[in-house]
Amino acid sequence: MNDAQIPDSQDTASKFISHLIELRDRLVKVSIIIAIFCAALFAWPGPAAIYDFLARPMIAALPAGAKMIATGVISPFLVPMKLTLLLAFLLALPWVLYQAWAFVAPGLYTHEKKLVFPLAISSSLLFFLGVAFCYFFVFGRVFKFINEFAPSSIAVTPDIENYLDFIMSMCLAFGITFEVPVVVVLLVKTGLLTLAQLKAIRSYVIVSAFVIAAIVTPPDIVSQFSLALPMCLLYELGLLAAPIFVLLTQESSTNQQV
């Protein structure tokens, strides 16, 4: 009996090692693409130009001729570098998600594979849409409101490192918020909650959206409403998309079984 168990344990160990090797290969491919995007961004437009573009909403809200400051010795070099690396990762995000999908795909059924791929694509698009909404619509209004509220005795000169941290946290919050339709679809598809149950808790979701917005955004009504209202609308969008998505995947799996 012990002799029979040895080949099984060796086979399990070899499969585990093969999975580790495949994971390493996937990570290497991801790292190469990120490095390529990073090198391309360094060549054009360059880290300084990228940061200048990111700083436009704040600069536009400051008094004429005002600039941001750098309190750290190496901040003028390190902060644009960090931003360039982050942007390279975001540009490579579809490839990153594809590598993750390709790694888990062998263990999925055919209809599950068809479920994962569109969800990965829609998740990427919704995340980028959330970031774009935050940059082009929210930042200008938030910074203008904050700077107009500041007393005249205060010179508003934001630090570039603190500004980058704030921008990253806000973009991440809006990017994750725009994933609400995907979450709703997954809840319905996996059977954790039914569509009727999700509709019944709509009022709780609305309250939760404003609570979350009050926690993750600055204490001003502009940014809070800018996060809470899209969250509520995207929840409704998820309620509309969930039955359509489930119906399509069910028809696909039925056709495969026939």
DRENPA-722361 format. One record per residue (C-alpha): x, y, z; chain. Coordinates in nm, 2 decimals, padded with zeros to 4 digits. Layout:
% residues N
@X:X, Y:Y, Z:Z, cadena:A;
...
This chain:
% residues 258
@X:00.00, Y:00.00, Z:00.00, cadena:A;
@X:00.29, Y:00.24, Z:00.08, cadena:A;
@X:00.45, Y:00.15, Z:-00.25, cadena:A;
@X:00.13, Y:00.24, Z:-00.43, cadena:A;
@X:00.11, Y:00.57, Z:-00.26, cadena:A;
@X:00.47, Y:00.67, Z:-00.36, cadena:A;
@X:00.39, Y:00.72, Z:-00.73, cadena:A;
@X:00.08, Y:00.92, Z:-00.64, cadena:A;
@X:00.28, Y:01.15, Z:-00.42, cadena:A;
@X:00.55, Y:01.19, Z:-00.68, cadena:A;
@X:00.29, Y:01.27, Z:-00.94, cadena:A;
@X:00.14, Y:01.53, Z:-00.72, cadena:A;
@X:00.48, Y:01.69, Z:-00.65, cadena:A;
@X:00.56, Y:01.69, Z:-01.02, cadena:A;
@X:00.23, Y:01.86, Z:-01.11, cadena:A;
@X:00.29, Y:02.12, Z:-00.83, cadena:A;
@X:00.64, Y:02.19, Z:-00.97, cadena:A;
@X:00.50, Y:02.22, Z:-01.32, cadena:A;
@X:00.24, Y:02.47, Z:-01.20, cadena:A;
@X:00.52, Y:02.67, Z:-01.03, cadena:A;
@X:00.72, Y:02.67, Z:-01.35, cadena:A;
@X:00.42, Y:02.78, Z:-01.56, cadena:A;
@X:00.35, Y:03.06, Z:-01.30, cadena:A;
@X:00.71, Y:03.17, Z:-01.33, cadena:A;
@X:00.69, Y:03.18, Z:-01.71, cadena:A;
@X:00.37, Y:03.38, Z:-01.69, cadena:A;
@X:00.52, Y:03.63, Z:-01.45, cadena:A;
@X:00.83, Y:03.66, Z:-01.67, cadena:A;
@X:00.61, Y:03.74, Z:-01.97, cadena:A;
@X:00.42, Y:04.00, Z:-01.77, cadena:A;
@X:00.74, Y:04.16, Z:-01.65, cadena:A;
@X:00.88, Y:04.18, Z:-02.00, cadena:A;
@X:00.57, Y:04.36, Z:-02.14, cadena:A;
@X:00.57, Y:04.60, Z:-01.84, cadena:A;
@X:00.94, Y:04.67, Z:-01.91, cadena:A;
@X:00.87, Y:04.73, Z:-02.28, cadena:A;
@X:00.59, Y:04.98, Z:-02.20, cadena:A;
@X:00.81, Y:05.15, Z:-01.93, cadena:A;
@X:01.10, Y:05.19, Z:-02.18, cadena:A;
@X:00.86, Y:05.33, Z:-02.44, cadena:A;
@X:00.72, Y:05.58, Z:-02.19, cadena:A;
@X:01.07, Y:05.68, Z:-02.09, cadena:A;
@X:01.15, Y:05.74, Z:-02.46, cadena:A;
@X:00.83, Y:05.93, Z:-02.52, cadena:A;
@X:00.68, Y:06.14, Z:-02.38, cadena:A;
@X:00.91, Y:06.09, Z:-02.08, cadena:A;
@X:00.85, Y:06.08, Z:-01.70, cadena:A;
@X:00.85, Y:06.46, Z:-01.66, cadena:A;
@X:00.58, Y:06.51, Z:-01.93, cadena:A;
@X:00.37, Y:06.23, Z:-01.79, cadena:A;
@X:00.37, Y:06.40, Z:-01.44, cadena:A;
@X:00.30, Y:06.74, Z:-01.60, cadena:A;
@X:-00.01, Y:06.58, Z:-01.76, cadena:A;
@X:-00.12, Y:06.43, Z:-01.43, cadena:A;
@X:-00.07, Y:06.76, Z:-01.26, cadena:A;
@X:-00.29, Y:06.96, Z:-01.50, cadena:A;
@X:-00.61, Y:06.95, Z:-01.30, cadena:A;
@X:-00.43, Y:07.08, Z:-00.99, cadena:A;
@X:-00.23, Y:07.34, Z:-01.17, cadena:A;
@X:-00.55, Y:07.47, Z:-01.34, cadena:A;
@X:-00.71, Y:07.51, Z:-01.00, cadena:A;
@X:-00.42, Y:07.70, Z:-00.85, cadena:A;
@X:-00.37, Y:08.08, Z:-00.89, cadena:A;
@X:-00.20, Y:08.20, Z:-01.21, cadena:A;
@X:00.17, Y:08.12, Z:-01.20, cadena:A;
@X:00.15, Y:07.89, Z:-00.90, cadena:A;
@X:00.34, Y:07.56, Z:-00.90, cadena:A;
@X:00.37, Y:07.25, Z:-00.70, cadena:A;
@X:00.66, Y:07.19, Z:-00.47, cadena:A;
@X:00.90, Y:06.90, Z:-00.39, cadena:A;
@X:01.00, Y:06.87, Z:-00.03, cadena:A;
@X:01.22, Y:06.56, Z:-00.07, cadena:A;
@X:01.57, Y:06.57, Z:-00.21, cadena:A;
@X:01.51, Y:06.30, Z:-00.47, cadena:A;
@X:01.14, Y:06.36, Z:-00.51, cadena:A;
@X:01.17, Y:06.54, Z:-00.85, cadena:A;
@X:01.34, Y:06.23, Z:-00.98, cadena:A;
@X:01.17, Y:05.95, Z:-00.79, cadena:A;
@X:00.80, Y:06.06, Z:-00.82, cadena:A;
@X:00.79, Y:06.08, Z:-01.20, cadena:A;
@X:00.97, Y:05.75, Z:-01.22, cadena:A;
@X:00.71, Y:05.59, Z:-00.99, cadena:A;
@X:00.43, Y:05.73, Z:-01.20, cadena:A;
@X:00.58, Y:05.61, Z:-01.52, cadena:A;
@X:00.61, Y:05.25, Z:-01.38, cadena:A;
@X:00.25, Y:05.26, Z:-01.26, cadena:A;
@X:00.13, Y:05.38, Z:-01.60, cadena:A;
@X:00.33, Y:05.11, Z:-01.77, cadena:A;
@X:00.15, Y:04.85, Z:-01.55, cadena:A;
@X:-00.19, Y:05.00, Z:-01.64, cadena:A;
@X:-00.11, Y:04.99, Z:-02.01, cadena:A;
@X:-00.01, Y:04.62, Z:-01.97, cadena:A;
@X:-00.32, Y:04.54, Z:-01.76, cadena:A;
@X:-00.50, Y:04.35, Z:-02.05, cadena:A;
@X:-00.19, Y:04.14, Z:-02.10, cadena:A;
@X:-00.16, Y:04.08, Z:-01.73, cadena:A;
@X:-00.52, Y:03.96, Z:-01.71, cadena:A;
@X:-00.48, Y:03.74, Z:-02.01, cadena:A;
@X:-00.18, Y:03.57, Z:-01.85, cadena:A;
@X:-00.38, Y:03.52, Z:-01.54, cadena:A;
@X:-00.67, Y:03.38, Z:-01.74, cadena:A;
@X:-00.43, Y:03.15, Z:-01.94, cadena:A;
@X:-00.28, Y:03.02, Z:-01.61, cadena:A;
@X:-00.62, Y:02.91, Z:-01.47, cadena:A;
@X:-00.79, Y:02.81, Z:-01.80, cadena:A;
@X:-00.67, Y:02.45, Z:-01.80, cadena:A;
@X:-00.86, Y:02.38, Z:-01.48, cadena:A;
@X:-01.19, Y:02.53, Z:-01.60, cadena:A;
@X:-01.47, Y:02.38, Z:-01.80, cadena:A;
@X:-01.54, Y:02.51, Z:-02.15, cadena:A;
@X:-01.84, Y:02.72, Z:-02.04, cadena:A;
@X:-01.64, Y:02.86, Z:-01.75, cadena:A;
@X:-01.36, Y:02.96, Z:-01.99, cadena:A;
@X:-01.62, Y:03.16, Z:-02.20, cadena:A;
@X:-01.73, Y:03.33, Z:-01.88, cadena:A;
@X:-01.38, Y:03.43, Z:-01.76, cadena:A;
@X:-01.26, Y:03.59, Z:-02.08, cadena:A;
@X:-01.55, Y:03.85, Z:-02.13, cadena:A;
@X:-01.54, Y:03.93, Z:-01.76, cadena:A;
@X:-01.17, Y:04.00, Z:-01.77, cadena:A;
@X:-01.21, Y:04.23, Z:-02.08, cadena:A;
@X:-01.51, Y:04.41, Z:-01.93, cadena:A;
@X:-01.32, Y:04.45, Z:-01.59, cadena:A;
@X:-01.03, Y:04.61, Z:-01.77, cadena:A;
@X:-01.25, Y:04.85, Z:-01.97, cadena:A;
@X:-01.46, Y:04.94, Z:-01.67, cadena:A;
@X:-01.15, Y:05.01, Z:-01.46, cadena:A;
@X:-01.00, Y:05.24, Z:-01.73, cadena:A;
@X:-01.34, Y:05.41, Z:-01.76, cadena:A;
@X:-01.34, Y:05.47, Z:-01.39, cadena:A;
@X:-00.99, Y:05.62, Z:-01.39, cadena:A;
@X:-01.07, Y:05.84, Z:-01.69, cadena:A;
@X:-01.39, Y:05.96, Z:-01.53, cadena:A;
@X:-01.19, Y:06.05, Z:-01.21, cadena:A;
@X:-00.92, Y:06.24, Z:-01.40, cadena:A;
@X:-01.13, Y:06.43, Z:-01.66, cadena:A;
@X:-01.45, Y:06.49, Z:-01.46, cadena:A;
@X:-01.38, Y:06.47, Z:-01.08, cadena:A;
@X:-01.03, Y:06.62, Z:-01.03, cadena:A;
@X:-01.10, Y:06.96, Z:-01.18, cadena:A;
@X:-01.41, Y:07.01, Z:-00.98, cadena:A;
@X:-01.27, Y:06.88, Z:-00.65, cadena:A;
@X:-00.94, Y:07.08, Z:-00.67, cadena:A;
@X:-01.13, Y:07.40, Z:-00.77, cadena:A;
@X:-01.37, Y:07.35, Z:-00.48, cadena:A;
@X:-01.09, Y:07.29, Z:-00.23, cadena:A;
@X:-00.87, Y:07.58, Z:-00.35, cadena:A;
@X:-01.17, Y:07.82, Z:-00.35, cadena:A;
@X:-01.25, Y:07.71, Z:00.01, cadena:A;
@X:-00.90, Y:07.78, Z:00.13, cadena:A;
@X:-00.85, Y:08.10, Z:00.33, cadena:A;
@X:-00.67, Y:08.38, Z:00.15, cadena:A;
@X:-00.39, Y:08.38, Z:00.41, cadena:A;
@X:-00.28, Y:08.03, Z:00.30, cadena:A;
@X:-00.06, Y:07.97, Z:-00.01, cadena:A;
@X:-00.18, Y:07.64, Z:-00.17, cadena:A;
@X:00.14, Y:07.47, Z:-00.29, cadena:A;
@X:00.08, Y:07.09, Z:-00.29, cadena:A;
@X:00.38, Y:06.86, Z:-00.26, cadena:A;
@X:00.43, Y:06.64, Z:-00.57, cadena:A;
@X:00.46, Y:06.32, Z:-00.37, cadena:A;
@X:00.15, Y:06.38, Z:-00.16, cadena:A;
@X:-00.03, Y:06.47, Z:-00.48, cadena:A;
@X:00.07, Y:06.15, Z:-00.65, cadena:A;
@X:-00.05, Y:05.94, Z:-00.35, cadena:A;
@X:-00.38, Y:06.12, Z:-00.35, cadena:A;
@X:-00.42, Y:06.08, Z:-00.73, cadena:A;
@X:-00.34, Y:05.71, Z:-00.70, cadena:A;
@X:-00.58, Y:05.64, Z:-00.42, cadena:A;
@X:-00.86, Y:05.83, Z:-00.59, cadena:A;
@X:-00.81, Y:05.66, Z:-00.93, cadena:A;
@X:-00.80, Y:05.32, Z:-00.76, cadena:A;
@X:-01.12, Y:05.40, Z:-00.57, cadena:A;
@X:-01.30, Y:05.50, Z:-00.89, cadena:A;
@X:-01.15, Y:05.22, Z:-01.09, cadena:A;
@X:-01.28, Y:04.96, Z:-00.83, cadena:A;
@X:-01.61, Y:05.14, Z:-00.81, cadena:A;
@X:-01.67, Y:05.10, Z:-01.18, cadena:A;
@X:-01.64, Y:04.72, Z:-01.13, cadena:A;
@X:-01.98, Y:04.71, Z:-00.96, cadena:A;
@X:-02.16, Y:04.56, Z:-01.27, cadena:A;
@X:-01.90, Y:04.28, Z:-01.29, cadena:A;
@X:-01.96, Y:04.20, Z:-00.92, cadena:A;
@X:-02.33, Y:04.19, Z:-00.96, cadena:A;
@X:-02.30, Y:03.96, Z:-01.26, cadena:A;
@X:-02.07, Y:03.72, Z:-01.07, cadena:A;
@X:-02.31, Y:03.72, Z:-00.77, cadena:A;
@X:-02.60, Y:03.62, Z:-00.99, cadena:A;
@X:-02.40, Y:03.37, Z:-01.20, cadena:A;
@X:-02.25, Y:03.19, Z:-00.91, cadena:A;
@X:-02.59, Y:03.17, Z:-00.73, cadena:A;
@X:-02.47, Y:03.35, Z:-00.42, cadena:A;
@X:-02.76, Y:03.60, Z:-00.46, cadena:A;
@X:-03.06, Y:03.60, Z:-00.69, cadena:A;
@X:-03.16, Y:03.89, Z:-00.90, cadena:A;
@X:-03.47, Y:03.94, Z:-00.68, cadena:A;
@X:-03.25, Y:03.96, Z:-00.37, cadena:A;
@X:-03.02, Y:04.21, Z:-00.53, cadena:A;
@X:-03.32, Y:04.43, Z:-00.62, cadena:A;
@X:-03.46, Y:04.40, Z:-00.27, cadena:A;
@X:-03.14, Y:04.53, Z:-00.11, cadena:A;
@X:-03.12, Y:04.83, Z:-00.35, cadena:A;
@X:-03.19, Y:05.08, Z:-00.07, cadena:A;
@X:-02.91, Y:04.93, Z:00.14, cadena:A;
@X:-02.67, Y:04.95, Z:-00.16, cadena:A;
@X:-02.75, Y:05.32, Z:-00.21, cadena:A;
@X:-02.67, Y:05.40, Z:00.16, cadena:A;
@X:-02.36, Y:05.19, Z:00.15, cadena:A;
@X:-02.24, Y:05.37, Z:-00.17, cadena:A;
@X:-02.26, Y:05.71, Z:00.01, cadena:A;
@X:-02.09, Y:05.57, Z:00.32, cadena:A;
@X:-01.80, Y:05.43, Z:00.11, cadena:A;
@X:-01.78, Y:05.76, Z:-00.08, cadena:A;
@X:-01.75, Y:05.95, Z:00.25, cadena:A;
@X:-01.47, Y:05.72, Z:00.36, cadena:A;
@X:-01.25, Y:05.70, Z:00.05, cadena:A;
@X:-01.29, Y:06.05, Z:-00.09, cadena:A;
@X:-01.19, Y:06.39, Z:00.05, cadena:A;
@X:-01.45, Y:06.55, Z:00.29, cadena:A;
@X:-01.62, Y:06.75, Z:00.03, cadena:A;
@X:-01.96, Y:06.70, Z:-00.12, cadena:A;
@X:-01.84, Y:06.72, Z:-00.48, cadena:A;
@X:-01.61, Y:06.41, Z:-00.47, cadena:A;
@X:-01.85, Y:06.22, Z:-00.25, cadena:A;
@X:-02.14, Y:06.26, Z:-00.49, cadena:A;
@X:-01.91, Y:06.20, Z:-00.79, cadena:A;
@X:-01.83, Y:05.85, Z:-00.65, cadena:A;
@X:-02.16, Y:05.76, Z:-00.49, cadena:A;
@X:-02.39, Y:05.84, Z:-00.78, cadena:A;
@X:-02.19, Y:05.64, Z:-01.05, cadena:A;
@X:-02.18, Y:05.35, Z:-00.80, cadena:A;
@X:-02.56, Y:05.35, Z:-00.77, cadena:A;
@X:-02.60, Y:05.38, Z:-01.15, cadena:A;
@X:-02.35, Y:05.10, Z:-01.22, cadena:A;
@X:-02.54, Y:04.88, Z:-00.97, cadena:A;
@X:-02.85, Y:04.93, Z:-01.17, cadena:A;
@X:-02.65, Y:04.86, Z:-01.49, cadena:A;
@X:-02.54, Y:04.53, Z:-01.33, cadena:A;
@X:-02.90, Y:04.44, Z:-01.25, cadena:A;
@X:-02.99, Y:04.49, Z:-01.62, cadena:A;
@X:-02.68, Y:04.30, Z:-01.75, cadena:A;
@X:-02.68, Y:04.00, Z:-01.51, cadena:A;
@X:-02.99, Y:03.82, Z:-01.65, cadena:A;
@X:-02.87, Y:03.87, Z:-02.01, cadena:A;
@X:-02.52, Y:03.75, Z:-01.93, cadena:A;
@X:-02.65, Y:03.44, Z:-01.74, cadena:A;
@X:-02.89, Y:03.36, Z:-02.03, cadena:A;
@X:-02.61, Y:03.37, Z:-02.28, cadena:A;
@X:-02.38, Y:03.15, Z:-02.08, cadena:A;
@X:-02.66, Y:02.90, Z:-02.01, cadena:A;
@X:-02.74, Y:02.88, Z:-02.38, cadena:A;
@X:-02.37, Y:02.82, Z:-02.46, cadena:A;
@X:-02.33, Y:02.54, Z:-02.21, cadena:A;
@X:-02.66, Y:02.38, Z:-02.32, cadena:A;
@X:-02.55, Y:02.38, Z:-02.68, cadena:A;
@X:-02.22, Y:02.22, Z:-02.58, cadena:A;
@X:-02.39, Y:01.94, Z:-02.39, cadena:A;
@X:-02.62, Y:01.87, Z:-02.69, cadena:A;
